[in-house]
Amino acid sequence: MTKPNILIVMVDQLNGTLFPDGPADWLHAPNLKALAARSVRFANSYTASPLCAPGRASFMSGQLPSRTGVYDNAAEFRSDIPTFAHHLRRAGYLTCLSGKMHFVGPDQLHGFEERLTTDIYPADFGWTPDYRKPGERIDWWYHNMASVTGAGVAEITNQMEYDDEVAHFAVQRIYDLGRGKDPRPWLLCASFTHPHDPYVARKKYWDLYEDCEHLLPEVSAFPYEEHDPHAQRIFDANDWKSYDIREEHIRTARRAYFANISYLDDKIGQMMEALAGTGQEAIVLFVSDHGDMLGERGLWFKMNFFEGSARVPLMIAAPGLSAQRIDAPVSTLDVCPTLCELAGVDMAEVMDWTDGQSLVPVAKGAERTQPVAMEYAAEASYSPLVALRQGRWKYTNCALDPEQLFDLEADPHELNNLWEDPAAAEVLERFRVTAAARWDLEAFDAEVRASQARRWVVYEALRQGGYYPWDFQPLQKASERYMRNHMDLNTVEAVARVPRGD
């Protein structure tokens, strides 16, 4: 049986509420809309953790942060944790990454045989939060509201430079795979950093949203004192008191964010064109690591379990899976077992340690019974937070805060916490029992604190004397590119051409 090629397109901080059934009609995203038309579209998909590194480690491994130990953006992703790249490579796949995955630690591959670019973020422990110092802001790397007040138009930025490179190398690798020099099936992950803030876009995409009717949030900002304790911690971590956020800032930031979705859509179109042009077929999976609140309730960025932050787009176009919308809640934890099933790869050896489940049966009509679990233990938290989504309900808990229970069908904006409502007492108790069976919050807190303390010692030690960072350095073998004198020119020209000439 021929194993299918797989293309994963991962984006960063894309709000899943903008993908109720593929991209919202008003988004200028023709390539994503074409992909959606042939995909299983999971309308209620959630990140495992609403922050880059923990969310991505969970996406790759199918394990929650409490298992991986990747609690925040400076926690090491251990080399002994199998990822979908390991599983498929073990089964004979060529595995390749172009772009961001925010691996922290000396292992910058985690099962990928090839990595075409470096990462956009550092690989060391320098971004470690510290639960021993609640309320401390580390200004040089914490988010702040300058991303909103400084939003606008630019022709090039740090992030555009990065994503231009990610797309370039991904497209070139697709062309090279089409040459057939390597007979193995392949998995290519193209992972972009947009539409992650700062909210700055190229004018050609900015102009698409001149008359956009969605430049203001559906739920306006409300006073700090009326927010839940964790939301207040996020405001403080984002240094909100130092900025005067006006309506013009909100409109500009959201417009640039939408423009960057269109920017990404062009990149995706380039990859689809390269696939089609070289006559290659591949399963295509589109996903984001987490969302962005985009000013809803006055909140920006991520770091919480509200829909804008925790809900992500997830679409899979694969032979044998009928294009359809599925409303059952699912998770990015499910990606690893799903890819393995689609590739015919057995995960039996590690399924006892896996928090996800394959989405193939769900896509074929099976009922999803397992609740979706989420965790957060990074900046703006002082103790771990956990959440469960099942059916119409979402439940959150933290040792420091009142519980939250939302009925998302009746209250999609999560404005009415039902945790003290007698009518919801039975539902609340059911979630309490389920959460207590899954998590020991006191032990979780102790593990996070120990990890943070260890990393602070190691980071401060390694910054003394000679500094040898773990950041990935892409290798290009110039002597093996284009035409060199140990090659036959006729062979080089013939093999490089796709489709082949006479």
C-alpha positions in Angstrom: 0.0 0.0 0.0 1.4 3.4 -1.0 1.6 5.8 1.9 0.2 9.3 1.3 2.2 12.4 1.2 1.2 14.9 3.9 1.4 18.7 3.9 0.8 20.5 7.2 0.2 24.2 7.0 0.4 25.7 10.5 -0.2 29.4 11.3 0.2 31.3 14.5 -2.4 33.0 16.6 -5.3 32.5 14.2 -8.7 33.0 15.9 -10.9 30.0 15.3 -14.1 31.9 15.6 -13.2 33.4 12.2 -13.5 29.9 10.8 -17.0 28.8 11.6 -17.1 26.6 8.5 -13.8 27.4 6.8 -12.9 31.1 6.5 -15.7 33.5 7.1 -17.3 34.8 3.9 -16.0 38.3 4.3 -12.3 37.2 4.6 -10.3 37.6 1.4 -8.9 34.1 1.4 -9.6 32.3 -1.9 -7.0 29.5 -1.4 -8.2 28.7 2.1 -11.8 28.7 0.9 -10.8 26.3 -1.9 -9.1 24.0 0.7 -12.1 24.2 3.0 -14.4 23.1 0.1 -12.6 19.8 0.0 -11.9 19.4 3.7 -13.4 18.0 6.9 -13.8 21.3 8.8 -13.8 21.0 12.6 -15.7 24.1 13.6 -15.0 23.7 17.4 -11.3 22.8 17.6 -9.3 23.9 20.5 -5.6 24.3 21.3 -4.1 22.2 24.1 -2.6 25.3 25.6 -3.1 28.9 24.4 0.5 29.8 24.0 3.1 29.1 21.3 5.6 26.6 22.7 3.2 24.5 24.9 0.5 24.5 22.2 3.0 23.3 19.6 4.6 20.6 21.7 1.2 19.2 22.4 0.1 19.4 18.8 3.2 17.4 17.8 3.1 14.8 20.6 -0.6 14.5 21.4 0.2 15.1 25.0 -0.9 18.0 27.4 1.8 20.3 28.9 1.4 18.4 32.2 2.9 15.4 30.4 5.4 17.1 28.1 6.7 19.5 30.7 6.4 22.3 28.1 4.5 24.7 30.4 5.6 28.0 28.8 7.6 29.5 26.0 11.0 28.7 27.6 10.4 25.1 28.8 12.4 22.4 27.2 10.7 19.9 24.8 12.4 16.7 25.8 14.0 14.5 23.1 12.4 11.3 24.4 8.9 12.4 23.7 7.7 10.9 20.4 6.0 13.3 17.9 4.1 12.7 14.7 7.4 13.4 12.9 9.1 10.5 14.8 6.2 8.1 14.2 6.1 8.8 10.4 9.9 8.9 10.0 10.1 5.5 11.8 7.6 4.2 9.3 9.7 5.3 6.3 8.6 8.9 5.7 10.9 11.8 4.8 10.0 14.4 7.4 10.7 18.1 6.8 10.0 21.4 8.6 10.1 24.9 7.1 9.4 27.6 9.7 8.5 28.0 13.3 7.9 25.3 15.9 9.3 27.1 19.0 11.4 24.2 20.2 13.2 25.1 23.4 16.3 23.1 24.2 19.2 21.5 22.3 16.9 19.2 20.2 15.8 21.5 17.4 14.3 18.7 15.2 12.1 16.4 17.3 11.7 13.8 14.6 12.1 16.0 11.5 14.9 14.8 9.3 15.3 18.2 7.7 14.7 21.7 8.9 14.9 24.4 6.2 14.9 27.6 8.3 15.8 28.6 11.7 13.1 29.6 14.2 11.9 33.1 14.8 12.1 32.8 18.6 15.0 31.8 20.9 15.6 28.3 21.9 17.0 28.9 25.4 15.4 29.4 28.9 15.5 33.2 28.8 11.7 33.6 28.7 11.0 31.6 31.8 8.1 33.0 34.0 8.6 32.8 37.8 5.7 31.8 40.1 7.9 32.9 43.0 7.4 36.5 41.9 3.7 37.0 41.1 3.0 40.2 39.3 6.5 40.7 38.0 6.7 41.9 34.3 9.8 41.0 32.3 9.5 43.9 29.9 11.9 42.8 27.2 9.9 39.8 26.3 6.4 40.0 27.8 3.6 41.1 25.5 2.5 44.8 25.8 -0.1 46.9 24.1 2.4 48.5 21.7 1.3 45.8 19.3 -2.1 47.5 19.2 -1.1 51.2 19.4 1.6 50.6 16.8 -0.5 48.7 14.3 -0.5 49.7 10.6 1.1 49.3 7.2 4.7 48.3 6.3 6.3 46.7 3.3 8.7 44.6 5.4 8.9 43.6 9.0 10.8 41.0 11.1 7.8 38.6 10.8 7.2 39.2 7.0 10.9 38.5 6.4 10.5 35.3 8.2 7.3 34.1 6.6 8.5 35.1 3.1 11.5 32.8 3.8 9.3 30.0 5.2 7.1 30.0 2.1 10.1 30.2 -0.3 11.8 27.2 1.2 8.6 25.2 1.5 7.8 25.8 -2.2 11.3 24.9 -3.3 11.1 21.7 -1.2 7.8 20.8 -2.9 9.4 21.3 -6.3 12.4 19.2 -5.2 10.2 16.4 -3.9 8.4 16.4 -7.2 11.6 15.5 -8.9 11.3 12.1 -7.4 15.0 11.7 -6.3 13.8 10.3 -3.0 11.3 7.5 -3.3 9.9 7.8 0.2 6.5 9.3 1.1 6.9 12.7 2.6 5.6 14.9 5.4 6.3 18.6 5.0 5.2 21.1 7.7 5.2 24.7 6.6 4.8 26.7 9.8 4.2 30.5 9.6 4.3 33.2 12.3 1.5 35.3 11.0 -1.1 36.6 11.8 0.6 36.8 15.2 1.0 40.4 16.4 2.5 42.9 15.9 -0.5 43.9 13.7 1.4 45.2 10.7 0.5 44.3 7.1 1.6 45.0 3.6 -0.5 47.6 1.8 -1.7 45.2 -0.9 -3.4 43.1 1.7 -4.4 46.1 3.9 -6.3 47.6 1.1 -8.5 44.5 0.8 -10.2 45.5 4.1 -10.9 49.2 3.5 -14.7 48.6 3.8 -14.6 45.8 6.2 -17.5 45.7 8.6 -15.7 43.7 11.3 -13.1 46.1 12.6 -14.7 46.4 16.0 -15.1 43.5 18.5 -18.6 42.1 19.1 -18.1 42.5 22.9 -16.6 45.9 23.8 -14.1 46.4 26.6 -15.4 46.7 30.1 -13.9 47.9 33.3 -10.9 46.1 34.7 -12.7 45.4 38.0 -15.5 43.5 36.2 -13.1 41.0 34.6 -12.3 37.6 36.2 -9.1 37.3 38.1 -7.1 35.6 35.4 -8.2 38.2 32.8 -7.0 40.9 35.2 -3.6 39.2 35.4 -3.4 39.2 31.6 -4.2 42.9 31.6 -1.4 43.5 34.1 1.1 41.3 32.3 0.3 43.3 29.1 1.1 46.6 30.9 -2.4 48.0 30.0 -2.1 51.0 32.3 0.8 52.4 30.2 -1.4 52.7 27.0 -4.5 54.5 26.0 -6.3 52.2 23.6 -8.7 54.1 21.4 -11.2 52.9 18.8 -8.8 53.9 16.0 -6.2 51.6 17.4 -8.6 48.7 17.6 -9.8 49.2 14.0 -6.2 49.5 12.7 -5.0 46.4 14.6 -7.9 44.2 13.5 -7.7 45.4 9.9 -4.0 44.5 9.8 -4.7 41.1 11.4 -7.3 40.3 8.7 -4.9 41.6 6.1 -2.3 39.1 7.3 -4.7 36.3 6.9 -4.9 37.3 3.2 -1.0 37.5 3.2 -0.9 33.9 4.5 -3.6 32.8 1.9 -1.2 33.9 -0.8 1.6 31.8 0.7 -0.8 28.8 0.8 -1.7 29.4 -2.8 2.0 29.2 -3.8 2.3 25.8 -2.1 -0.9 24.5 -3.6 0.3 25.7 -7.1 3.7 23.9 -6.6 1.9 20.7 -5.7 -0.4 20.8 -8.6 2.3 21.9 -11.0 4.5 18.9 -10.1 1.6 16.5 -10.3 1.9 15.5 -6.6 -0.9 14.5 -4.4 -0.9 15.1 -0.6 -3.2 15.1 2.4 -3.4 18.7 3.5 -3.9 19.7 7.2 -4.5 23.3 8.1 -4.3 24.4 11.8 -3.2 27.2 14.2 -1.4 26.8 17.4 -3.8 29.1 19.3 -6.1 32.1 18.7 -6.1 35.8 19.5 -8.8 37.7 21.4 -8.5 40.7 19.0 -9.9 43.2 21.5 -13.0 41.1 22.5 -13.8 42.2 26.1 -10.8 44.5 25.9 -8.4 41.5 25.8 -5.8 40.9 23.2 -3.4 38.1 22.2 -4.1 34.7 24.0 -3.2 33.1 27.4 -6.8 32.3 28.4 -9.5 29.8 27.6 -12.1 32.1 26.1 -13.1 31.2 22.5 -11.0 33.8 20.7 -7.8 32.6 22.4 -8.4 28.9 22.7 -10.4 28.0 19.6 -8.5 27.4 16.4 -9.2 26.5 12.8 -8.6 22.8 11.9 -9.3 21.5 8.4 -8.2 18.2 6.8 -8.4 17.3 3.1 -7.7 13.6 2.6 -8.8 10.8 0.4 -11.6 8.8 2.0 -12.8 11.7 4.2 -15.8 13.5 2.8 -15.8 17.3 2.8 -18.1 18.3 5.7 -18.5 20.5 8.8 -18.2 18.7 12.2 -19.4 20.6 15.2 -18.2 18.2 17.9 -15.4 19.7 20.0 -12.0 18.4 19.1 -8.4 19.3 19.9 -5.0 19.9 18.4 -4.0 17.0 20.6 -5.8 14.8 18.1 -3.6 15.8 15.2 -0.8 13.3 16.0 -3.0 10.2 16.2 -5.0 11.4 13.2 -1.9 11.8 11.0 -0.7 8.4 12.1 -4.0 6.7 11.2 -4.1 8.4 7.8 -0.6 7.3 7.1 -1.2 3.7 8.3 1.2 4.1 11.2 0.6 2.2 14.5 0.8 4.3 17.7 -0.1 1.4 20.0 3.2 1.6 21.9 2.5 5.2 23.1 -1.3 5.5 23.1 -1.4 5.0 26.9 0.5 8.3 27.3 -1.4 10.2 24.7 -4.2 12.7 25.5 -5.6 12.9 21.9 -7.6 10.5 19.8 -7.8 10.1 16.0 -10.3 12.2 14.2 -10.7 9.7 11.4 -13.6 7.9 13.0 -15.3 11.2 13.9 -14.9 12.3 10.2 -16.6 9.1 9.2 -19.6 9.6 11.5 -18.5 8.2 14.9 -19.6 10.1 18.0 -16.9 12.1 19.9 -17.3 11.2 23.6 -14.0 12.3 25.1 -14.0 15.9 26.5 -11.4 18.3 25.1 -8.8 19.2 27.7 -6.7 22.4 27.9 -4.0 23.6 30.3 -2.2 26.9 30.9 0.7 27.5 33.2 2.7 30.4 31.7 3.0 34.1 31.9 0.0 36.0 33.5 -0.7 32.9 35.5 0.3 32.4 39.1 -0.8 28.8 39.3 -1.9 26.4 36.6 -5.3 26.7 34.9 -7.2 23.8 33.4 -10.3 23.6 31.2 -12.7 21.0 29.7 -15.0 21.5 26.7 -17.7 18.9 26.1 -20.9 19.4 24.2 -22.3 22.8 24.8 -20.3 23.4 28.0 -16.9 24.8 28.9 -15.5 24.5 32.4 -12.4 26.1 33.8 -10.6 25.8 37.1 -7.6 27.2 38.9 -6.6 26.9 42.6 -6.5 30.7 42.9 -9.8 31.6 41.1 -13.5 30.9 41.2 -14.5 28.2 38.7 -16.1 29.1 35.4 -18.9 27.3 33.6 -20.3 28.6 30.3 -23.1 27.3 28.1 -21.7 28.2 24.7 -24.9 27.6 22.9 -26.9 30.1 24.9 -23.9 32.3 25.7 -21.3 32.2 22.9 -19.5 35.3 24.2 -19.0 33.7 27.6 -20.5 36.6 29.6 -22.6 34.6 32.0 -20.6 32.4 34.4 -23.0 29.7 35.7 -20.8 28.3 38.5 -23.2 29.5 41.2 -26.4 28.9 39.2 -28.5 26.1 40.9 -29.9 25.1 37.5 -26.4 24.2 36.4 -25.3 22.5 39.6 -25.5 19.0 38.2 -23.4 19.9 35.1 -20.9 21.7 37.3 -20.5 18.7 39.6 -20.0 16.4 36.6 -17.2 18.6 35.4 -15.7 18.8 38.8 -15.5 15.0 39.1 -14.0 14.7 35.6 -11.4 17.4 36.3 -10.5 15.9 39.7 -9.9 12.5 38.1 -7.6 14.1 35.4 -5.7 16.7 37.4 -4.1 17.1 40.8 -3.7 20.9 40.7 -1.5 21.1 43.8 1.0 18.6 42.3 0.7 20.4 38.9 1.6 23.7 40.5 4.6 22.1 42.3 5.9 20.6 39.1 5.7 23.9 37.3 7.5 25.8 40.1 10.3 23.2 40.2 10.7 23.4 36.4 10.9 27.2 36.5 13.4 27.3 39.4 15.7 24.8 37.6 15.6 26.7 34.4 16.4 30.0 36.0 19.6 28.5 37.5 20.6 26.9 34.2 19.9 30.0 32.1 21.9 32.3 34.4 24.8 29.9 34.5 24.9 29.5 30.7 24.9 33.2 30.1 28.2 33.5 32.0 31.4 33.1 30.0 31.2 31.6 26.6 27.6 31.6 25.1 26.6 28.6 22.9 23.0 29.0 22.0 20.7 26.2 20.8 19.1 28.2 18.0 18.9 26.1 14.8 21.4 26.8 12.1 20.1 25.7 8.7 22.7 23.8 6.6 22.9 24.3 2.9 25.4 22.2 1.0 26.5 24.6 -1.7 28.6 21.9 -3.4 25.5 19.8 -4.0 23.3 22.6 -5.5 22.7 23.6 -9.1 25.7 22.5 -11.3 29.1 21.4 -10.0 32.0 19.6 -11.7 31.4 16.2 -10.0 28.0 16.2 -11.7 26.9 15.5 -15.3 25.3 18.6 -16.7 22.9 16.6 -18.9 21.7 14.6 -15.9 21.4 17.7 -13.7 19.2 19.4 -16.3 17.0 16.4 -16.9 16.5 15.4 -13.3 15.7 18.9 -12.2 12.9 19.4 -14.7 9.3 18.5 -13.7 7.5 17.3 -15.7 10.4 15.7 -17.5 11.2 16.7 -21.1 12.0 14.3 -24.0 
